[in-house]
Amino acid sequence: MNKNKLYLFCLMLSISAVCQAQTLSIRPYVNYHHSVSTQSEPYFYYFDYFDGRAFRVGNENFTLSSGFEFGVSADYHFHSDWGVELGVGYFSSITNSYDLLLIIRGETTHHWDYGSIVVRPLFSHVVTRGKSTFIGKVGPVAHYSFAKITQPLSVLGERPNNPNILRFTNKWSLGYSLGLEYNYQLSERLHLAVNLGYEQYRYTPNRATISGSSGVWAEIRYVNEIVGEPHPPLPHKVMLKDAVLFNNVHFGIGVKYNLWKR
C-alpha cells in the first residue's frame, strides 16, 4: 500500500511539474551555415580505367559545409525551465565548384550539388528575464542527403565536351547539434528569434551511378574493405568508403509565434 501511495505521489508530482507551464510555438527561420574546417577532397571515382597514366591531384581545401537552410521548428515547453523542439528544414551548399589537376590530361573543373532535409529533435533549457528569453539547446541531428558531381565526359569517359553526372544514392547521416536562441517579446504571442549554433556530421555515400547523354553506364559501390580484384571492369566498380565532413557554425533569424500557453 505504501508503495502504491509513493507511485501515486510521484505521478501527481510529475503531472504538476508538466502542467506548471505549457507553451507550444512555431518558428519559421533562415540559417546561414559557415564551414569551420576543410579536408582533402574525398575520392569517389576512378580515373585510371580509361588511361593508366592519368591520376588526379585533388583539392586540399574541400568543404560543402557552407550554405543556407530554410525551415520551421515547433517548440513545446512542458515546464517553465525545460522544453523540447523539433526542427525541419532544407539545407543547400553554396561551396561546390573545385578544380582537379589530372596528370597527362590537364586541369578540369567539376561541380558538386549537395542538399539535405534536416531534422533536429532537441532538448532545451529556458531562462526568461522580462521580455527576453534565452534558450540553450542540445541533441541529435539527421540529414537526408541528395548529392551529385557534374564533370566533363573527357574526364569520366565516353564522348568529350558533354557533362557526365556521378549521382549518389540518397541516404541518412547522423550527427549532433548545439545551439543558443534569443527571443525578444514583441507582443503577447509574437517574438523575434535569433539563434547561433554548432553542428557536425559525416556524409558517407554507399552507392553511386555515372550517367551521360545515353543514360546510366556505370555503377559504383562503396565498401569498408575490398576483397579480390581491386579495380573490376566497368560497368560495375567497387571502391573504399570515404566521407565528407560537415563541421560548421550557423546563425540565423526567425519569428516565433505562440499557438497557446497555459
C-alpha positions in Angstrom: 0.0 0.0 0.0 2.8 2.4 0.9 4.5 1.6 -2.4 1.2 2.4 -4.3 1.0 5.7 -2.5 4.6 6.5 -3.4 3.9 5.8 -7.1 0.7 8.0 -6.9 2.7 10.8 -5.3 5.4 10.7 -7.9 2.7 10.6 -10.7 1.0 13.7 -9.2 4.3 15.5 -8.8 5.2 14.8 -12.4 1.8 16.0 -13.7 2.2 19.1 -11.5 5.6 19.8 -13.0 4.4 19.3 -16.6 1.4 21.5 -16.0 3.4 24.3 -14.4 3.9 25.9 -17.8 2.9 24.6 -21.1 3.7 26.6 -24.2 3.5 25.5 -27.9 5.0 27.7 -30.5 6.2 27.6 -34.1 9.2 29.4 -35.6 10.0 29.8 -39.3 13.7 30.5 -39.7 16.6 31.2 -42.1 20.1 29.9 -41.1 23.4 30.6 -42.7 26.0 27.8 -42.2 29.6 28.6 -42.3 32.3 25.9 -42.5 35.0 25.9 -39.8 37.2 23.3 -41.3 38.3 21.8 -44.6 39.7 18.5 -45.8 41.2 16.8 -48.8 38.5 16.1 -51.3 37.2 12.5 -50.9 37.9 10.1 -53.7 34.6 8.8 -55.1 35.5 7.7 -58.6 38.4 6.3 -60.7 40.4 7.9 -63.5 42.7 5.0 -64.2 40.2 2.8 -66.1 40.5 5.0 -69.2 44.2 5.9 -69.1 46.6 4.0 -66.9 48.9 7.0 -66.8 46.3 9.5 -65.7 45.7 10.3 -62.0 44.5 13.3 -60.1 45.8 15.9 -57.7 42.7 16.8 -55.6 41.7 19.9 -53.8 43.2 20.2 -50.3 40.7 22.9 -49.1 37.4 21.0 -49.8 34.2 21.7 -47.9 30.5 21.5 -48.6 29.5 22.9 -45.1 28.8 26.5 -46.1 25.2 27.2 -47.3 21.7 28.3 -46.4 19.0 26.5 -44.6 15.3 27.3 -44.6 12.9 25.6 -42.2 10.4 25.7 -39.4 10.5 24.4 -35.8 7.9 23.5 -33.3 8.8 24.2 -29.6 7.0 22.7 -26.6 7.9 24.0 -23.1 6.4 21.5 -20.7 8.0 23.3 -17.7 9.0 26.9 -17.1 12.6 25.9 -17.4 12.6 22.9 -19.8 11.3 22.0 -23.2 11.7 20.1 -26.5 12.0 21.3 -30.0 11.6 19.6 -33.4 13.0 21.5 -36.4 12.7 20.5 -40.1 14.5 22.4 -42.8 16.3 22.2 -46.2 20.0 22.9 -46.5 21.7 23.8 -49.7 25.5 24.0 -50.0 27.0 27.1 -51.8 30.6 25.9 -51.9 30.5 23.4 -54.7 33.0 24.0 -57.6 36.5 22.6 -57.5 39.4 22.2 -59.8 41.2 18.8 -60.4 44.7 18.6 -61.9 44.8 15.4 -64.0 48.3 14.3 -64.8 48.5 13.7 -68.6 45.0 15.2 -69.2 45.5 18.6 -67.6 43.1 20.6 -65.4 39.3 20.3 -65.2 36.6 21.8 -63.0 33.9 19.6 -61.5 30.7 20.8 -59.8 29.1 19.4 -56.6 25.4 19.8 -56.0 24.6 19.0 -52.4 21.4 19.4 -50.4 19.7 17.8 -47.5 16.5 17.6 -45.5 17.4 18.4 -41.9 15.6 17.0 -38.8 16.6 18.2 -35.3 14.9 16.8 -32.2 16.5 18.9 -29.4 16.2 19.3 -25.7 16.1 22.9 -24.4 16.7 24.8 -21.2 14.8 28.2 -20.9 15.7 31.3 -18.9 13.3 34.3 -19.0 14.2 37.8 -17.9 11.4 40.3 -18.6 10.8 40.4 -22.4 14.0 38.5 -23.1 14.2 34.7 -23.2 17.4 32.7 -23.6 17.2 29.1 -24.7 20.1 26.6 -24.7 19.7 23.5 -27.0 21.4 20.2 -27.5 20.5 17.0 -29.3 21.0 14.8 -32.4 20.7 16.0 -36.0 19.7 13.9 -39.0 20.4 14.9 -42.7 18.7 13.1 -45.6 21.2 14.0 -48.3 21.0 14.4 -52.1 24.3 14.8 -53.9 25.8 14.6 -57.4 29.0 15.6 -59.1 28.9 17.0 -62.7 32.1 16.7 -64.7 33.2 16.7 -68.4 32.9 13.3 -70.1 36.5 13.7 -71.2 37.3 13.0 -67.5 34.8 10.3 -66.8 34.9 8.6 -70.2 32.6 8.4 -73.3 32.5 11.5 -75.5 34.2 14.8 -74.7 32.6 18.2 -74.4 29.5 16.9 -72.7 28.8 16.6 -68.9 28.7 13.3 -67.1 27.0 13.0 -63.7 28.0 11.0 -60.8 24.8 10.7 -58.7 24.9 9.3 -55.2 22.1 7.3 -53.7 20.1 9.4 -51.1 20.9 8.4 -47.5 20.6 9.5 -43.9 23.5 10.8 -41.9 23.5 11.4 -38.1 25.4 13.9 -36.0 24.9 16.3 -33.2 23.9 19.9 -32.7 24.4 22.6 -30.1 22.6 25.9 -30.0 21.6 29.1 -28.2 18.5 31.1 -29.1 17.5 34.5 -28.0 13.8 35.6 -28.1 12.6 39.2 -27.7 8.8 39.6 -27.0 7.1 41.9 -29.5 3.6 41.1 -28.3 1.7 38.6 -26.2 2.2 35.9 -28.9 4.9 37.2 -31.2 8.7 37.0 -30.6 11.7 37.9 -32.6 14.1 34.9 -32.6 17.9 35.0 -33.2 19.9 31.8 -33.0 23.5 30.7 -33.0 24.7 27.1 -33.1 27.3 24.5 -34.0 26.8 21.2 -35.9 28.8 18.3 -37.0 28.1 15.1 -39.1 29.7 13.0 -41.8 28.2 12.1 -45.1 29.4 8.7 -46.3 27.9 7.5 -49.6 27.0 3.8 -50.1 26.3 3.7 -53.9 26.5 5.9 -57.0 25.8 5.8 -60.7 27.5 7.5 -63.6 25.2 8.7 -66.3 25.7 10.6 -69.6 23.7 11.5 -72.7 22.9 7.8 -73.3 21.8 7.2 -69.7 23.4 5.3 -66.8 26.5 3.5 -68.0 28.4 2.6 -64.7 27.6 1.8 -61.1 29.9 2.3 -58.1 29.5 0.6 -54.7 31.4 1.9 -51.7 32.6 -0.7 -49.2 34.7 -0.9 -46.0 37.1 -3.5 -47.4 37.8 -4.7 -50.9 38.3 -8.4 -51.4 39.6 -9.8 -54.7 40.3 -7.6 -57.8 40.7 -4.0 -56.6 39.6 -2.5 -59.9 36.9 -4.6 -61.6 36.0 -3.5 -65.1 33.1 -1.2 -65.9 30.1 -1.1 -65.7 30.5 -2.2 -62.0 33.0 -0.6 -59.7 33.9 -1.3 -56.0 35.7 1.4 -54.0 36.6 2.0 -50.4 34.2 4.2 -48.5 35.1 7.9 -47.9 33.3 10.7 -46.1 32.6 14.4 -46.4 32.9 16.1 -43.1 30.3 18.8 -42.3 31.7 20.9 -39.5 30.0 24.3 -39.2 28.6 27.1 -37.1 25.3 28.5 -38.1 23.4 31.7 -37.2 20.0 32.8 -38.3 16.8 34.8 -37.6 13.2 33.9 -37.4 9.8 34.8 -35.9 8.3 32.8 -33.1 4.5 32.6 -32.6 2.9 31.2 -29.5 0.0 29.0 -30.5 -1.2 28.5 -27.0 0.1 28.8 -23.4 -1.3 27.5 -20.1 
